Amino acid sequence: MPVTSKKKKSSKGLKCMAVGGVVTLSCLGVLHLMRNVTAVAATSTLPIRAKLVRAIEVTVETSLDFGTVAMTVDQVGVASIDPALNRLIVDSNSSFTAAGGTPNAGRLRIKGVAFPVSVSLEDSVVNLTNGATFVTVNDFNFFTANGGSRVTITPQAGNHTMTVPVGATLNAKAGQATGSYVGTARIYTNFQ
């Protein structure tokens, strides 16, 4: 009996080897078939476009100028430039009085293309200095006294240049020193 059991074991081993050999032969056959298959690639063309337009140009045609203003030194002074009227308006409760010079709205010349352009100021308050002290300018407005400090304009087709008037309010404190005050405001323009 011990011999018979050895034969059973060896026949199982032969069956396993035979099955393993068939699997190996099957894999080799598939590899042989795959070697004869040609891979297929695909291509396409990507369209690329660009439209170049003229950059926005901003130039100052006229400075914002409050002219010469006389003030009573013990009172606060407030005066505005109306960009639509292009003139100085003195607050009736103010110590300011127009005393000369040529007050006028600032004028920006904006040149570009027939696309909407946003125009804005960097700061809502600007200090003007005489070298020792300062006065403030605020309430900047484009086009009208209530125009606000940010506006979107669209130059007309064929004429890609627009003039944008700028007004603001000058504020002096009581006891303000006399002198010539100067300063600047940075203007930003961007396509929308």
C-alpha positions as CSV (number, residue, x, y, z in Angstrom):
1,M,0.0,0.0,0.0
2,P,2.7,2.4,0.6
3,V,3.7,2.0,-3.0
4,T,0.2,2.7,-4.3
5,S,0.1,6.0,-2.4
6,K,3.4,7.0,-4.0
7,K,1.9,6.5,-7.4
8,K,-1.1,8.7,-6.6
9,K,1.2,11.4,-5.5
10,S,3.3,11.3,-8.5
11,S,0.3,11.3,-10.9
12,K,-1.0,14.5,-9.2
13,G,2.4,16.1,-9.6
14,L,2.4,15.2,-13.3
15,K,-1.1,16.7,-13.7
16,C,0.0,20.0,-12.0
17,M,3.1,20.1,-14.3
18,A,1.0,19.4,-17.3
19,V,-1.5,22.2,-16.4
20,G,1.4,24.6,-15.7
21,G,3.0,23.7,-19.1
22,V,-0.3,24.4,-20.9
23,V,-0.6,27.8,-19.2
24,T,2.9,28.7,-20.1
25,L,2.4,27.6,-23.7
26,S,-0.9,29.6,-23.8
27,C,0.9,32.8,-22.6
28,L,3.7,32.4,-25.2
29,G,1.1,32.0,-27.9
30,V,-0.7,35.3,-26.9
31,L,2.6,37.1,-26.8
32,H,3.4,35.8,-30.3
33,L,0.0,37.1,-31.6
34,M,0.5,40.5,-29.9
35,R,3.9,40.9,-31.6
36,N,2.2,40.9,-34.9
37,V,-0.4,43.6,-34.0
38,T,0.5,47.2,-35.0
39,A,-0.3,50.1,-32.5
40,V,-2.5,52.9,-33.8
41,A,-1.8,56.6,-32.9
42,A,-4.1,59.6,-33.3
43,T,-3.2,63.2,-33.9
44,S,-5.1,66.5,-34.0
45,T,-4.4,70.1,-34.7
46,L,-5.0,72.8,-32.1
47,P,-6.0,76.2,-33.5
48,I,-4.2,79.1,-31.8
49,R,-5.4,82.7,-32.2
50,A,-4.2,86.1,-31.0
51,K,-5.6,89.6,-31.5
52,L,-3.3,92.5,-30.8
53,V,-4.8,95.9,-30.0
54,R,-3.3,99.2,-29.2
55,A,-2.3,99.7,-25.5
56,I,-4.2,102.3,-23.5
57,E,-2.4,105.7,-23.4
58,V,-3.1,108.2,-20.7
59,T,-1.8,111.8,-20.9
60,V,-2.6,114.8,-18.8
61,E,-4.0,117.6,-20.9
62,T,-4.7,119.9,-17.9
63,S,-3.7,119.8,-14.3
64,L,-6.4,119.9,-11.6
65,D,-6.0,123.5,-10.3
66,F,-7.9,125.2,-7.4
67,G,-6.4,128.5,-8.4
68,T,-5.6,131.1,-5.7
69,V,-7.8,130.8,-2.6
70,A,-7.9,133.3,0.2
71,M,-8.9,131.9,3.7
72,T,-9.6,133.1,7.1
73,V,-7.0,131.3,9.2
74,D,-9.2,130.6,12.2
75,Q,-11.8,128.6,10.1
76,V,-11.9,125.4,8.1
77,G,-11.8,125.9,4.3
78,V,-13.6,123.7,1.7
79,A,-13.7,124.3,-2.0
80,S,-14.5,121.9,-4.9
81,I,-13.8,121.8,-8.7
82,D,-16.9,120.6,-10.6
83,P,-15.6,118.6,-13.6
84,A,-18.7,119.2,-15.6
85,L,-18.8,123.0,-15.0
86,N,-15.0,123.3,-15.0
87,R,-15.1,125.9,-12.2
88,L,-14.4,126.4,-8.5
89,I,-17.3,126.1,-6.0
90,V,-16.7,127.4,-2.5
91,D,-18.7,126.0,0.4
92,S,-20.9,128.7,1.8
93,N,-19.8,127.7,5.4
94,S,-16.1,127.8,4.4
95,S,-13.5,130.4,5.0
96,F,-12.3,130.2,1.4
97,T,-12.9,132.9,-1.2
98,A,-11.7,132.7,-4.8
99,A,-8.8,135.2,-5.1
100,G,-7.4,134.7,-8.6
101,G,-5.6,132.3,-10.8
102,T,-7.5,130.0,-13.2
103,P,-9.3,127.2,-11.3
104,N,-10.1,124.3,-13.6
105,A,-10.8,120.6,-13.7
106,G,-8.1,118.2,-14.6
107,R,-8.4,116.7,-18.0
108,L,-7.1,113.3,-18.9
109,R,-6.7,112.2,-22.6
110,I,-7.3,108.4,-22.9
111,K,-6.4,106.8,-26.2
112,G,-7.0,103.1,-27.0
113,V,-9.4,101.0,-29.0
114,A,-13.2,100.6,-29.0
115,F,-13.2,98.4,-25.9
116,P,-14.5,99.4,-22.4
117,V,-11.8,101.0,-20.3
118,S,-11.9,101.4,-16.5
119,V,-10.5,104.6,-15.1
120,S,-9.8,105.0,-11.4
121,L,-7.5,106.7,-8.8
122,E,-5.0,104.9,-6.7
123,D,-5.9,106.9,-3.5
124,S,-9.2,108.4,-2.4
125,V,-7.3,111.1,-0.4
126,V,-4.2,113.0,-1.6
127,N,-2.1,115.3,0.5
128,L,-0.7,118.5,-1.1
129,T,2.3,120.0,0.7
130,N,4.0,123.3,0.8
131,G,7.2,121.7,2.2
132,A,6.2,122.2,5.8
133,T,2.6,121.2,6.2
134,F,-0.2,119.8,4.0
135,V,-3.8,120.2,2.9
136,T,-6.0,117.3,1.7
137,V,-7.8,116.7,-1.5
138,N,-10.6,114.1,-1.6
139,D,-14.0,113.4,-3.2
140,F,-12.4,112.9,-6.7
141,N,-15.1,112.8,-9.4
142,F,-14.9,112.0,-13.1
143,F,-17.2,113.8,-15.6
144,T,-19.7,115.3,-13.0
145,A,-19.7,116.5,-9.4
146,N,-21.3,113.1,-8.4
147,G,-19.4,111.0,-11.0
148,G,-17.3,109.1,-8.5
149,S,-13.7,108.1,-8.5
150,R,-14.1,105.1,-10.7
151,V,-15.7,105.1,-14.2
152,T,-15.9,102.8,-17.2
153,I,-15.8,104.5,-20.6
154,T,-15.9,103.1,-24.1
155,P,-14.2,105.1,-26.8
156,Q,-16.3,105.4,-30.0
157,A,-15.4,103.4,-33.1
158,G,-13.2,105.3,-35.4
159,N,-12.4,107.9,-32.7
160,H,-10.5,106.0,-30.0
161,T,-9.7,109.1,-27.9
162,M,-11.7,110.4,-25.0
163,T,-11.2,113.3,-22.7
164,V,-12.1,112.6,-19.1
165,P,-12.6,115.7,-16.8
166,V,-11.5,115.2,-13.1
167,G,-12.8,117.3,-10.2
168,A,-12.1,117.1,-6.4
169,T,-12.5,118.8,-3.1
170,L,-9.8,120.9,-1.3
171,N,-9.9,120.8,2.5
172,A,-7.9,123.2,4.8
173,K,-7.9,123.0,8.5
174,A,-8.3,126.0,10.8
175,G,-4.9,127.7,11.2
176,Q,-3.6,126.4,7.9
177,A,-0.3,127.9,6.9
178,T,-0.2,129.9,3.7
179,G,1.9,128.9,0.7
180,S,1.8,127.1,-2.6
181,Y,0.7,123.5,-2.1
182,V,1.4,120.7,-4.7
183,G,0.9,117.0,-5.0
184,T,-0.1,114.3,-7.5
185,A,-2.7,111.6,-7.9
186,R,-2.0,108.3,-9.7
187,I,-4.6,107.3,-12.3
188,Y,-5.1,103.7,-13.4
189,T,-6.7,102.6,-16.7
190,N,-7.4,99.0,-17.6
191,F,-9.3,97.2,-20.4
192,Q,-12.5,95.6,-19.1
